Amino acid sequence: RPGVDTSRVLLWSNTAFFVWNFGVVMCERLVVGTRLVRFLSSITPRAVVPLVIVMCSLPMAHWFGGPYMYGGFLEDYAKFVPMIVKI
C-alpha cells in the first residue's frame, strides 16, 4: 500500500505484548495471598486493583497498537494515542 512505513513495524510485537500481560497476571496471582497484599486490599477500594493491573500493562500497549498505527490501519486512532518517540 503506498504511503505506509513498513520499516517501523516490529514483527512479534503483538506476541510480546500478550506475553508481558501473561507475566503481569501471573505475578498478581503469586502475590495475591501475601500478608502485605491482603492488608493493602483491605484498605483500598475494589476499583483500584483492576486499575493497577491495567497500569502495569499500559506502558507496553504500543507493542500491540504500534504495528497497526505504523501500518496505516489506525491512522485516525494514532492521533489520540500518546507515544514516547525518540527525537
N, C-alpha and C positions, 0 to 999 in steps of 0.2 A: 504494500500500500504506500503510495507516495506521501512524503512528509512525516513518516513515522521513524523515530530514532530507535532502531533496534539494538544499537550498541550499548544502550543503558539498561536493557532488560537482563536481569540476572536469572540464570537457569537454577532451578531447585529452590528458589526463594519462598515459594508457597509452602513447600515441604518443610523448610527451615522454620517458617512461622508456626506451623502446626506442631512441630517437634518442640519448639520453645513453649507453646501453650501446654503441651503434654507435661513438660517439666514443671511448669508453674502449678498445674493442678496436682501433680504427684507430690510436690513439696508441700502444698497445702494439706494434702491427705496425711502426710507424715507428721506435720507439726500440730494438727488439729487437736490431738489428745494431750498435748503437753500442758503442764500447770500454768505456764505463762499465758498461753493462748486461751485456755479456759477462763482465766481471770480477765484477760482483755475482752473476751467475748461477753462476759457478764456485765461489763461496764460500758460497752459501746452499743449503739443502735444496730439492729439487724441489717439495715441497708448498707452499712459500712463494709461488710465482708465482700459482697459482690463488687463493690467499688474498688476495694484494694486489689482483688484478683484482676479486674479489668485494667487497672492502672499498671499492674505488672506486665501485662501483655501489650499495652498501648505503645510503648517505645519501639516495639518490633513490628507494628502494624504496616510499616512501609514495605516490609518483606512480602506481605500479601498484596497490598494495593499498588505498590510501585510498578511492577511489570504491566499492569493494566493501564496505569496512567501514562507511563512512558510509551506503551504500545499504541496509544491513541484510542483505547476503548472507553476510557472515562475522562475525557478532556474537560467536560463541564464539572465533574466531581473534583478534579485535580486543583481547580481554582480555590476551593474551600478547605483543602487539607493542608495543615501546616507541616512543612517538611524542613528538616535541617539539611542544608546543602553546603558543599564546600565552595568557598568564594575564591 
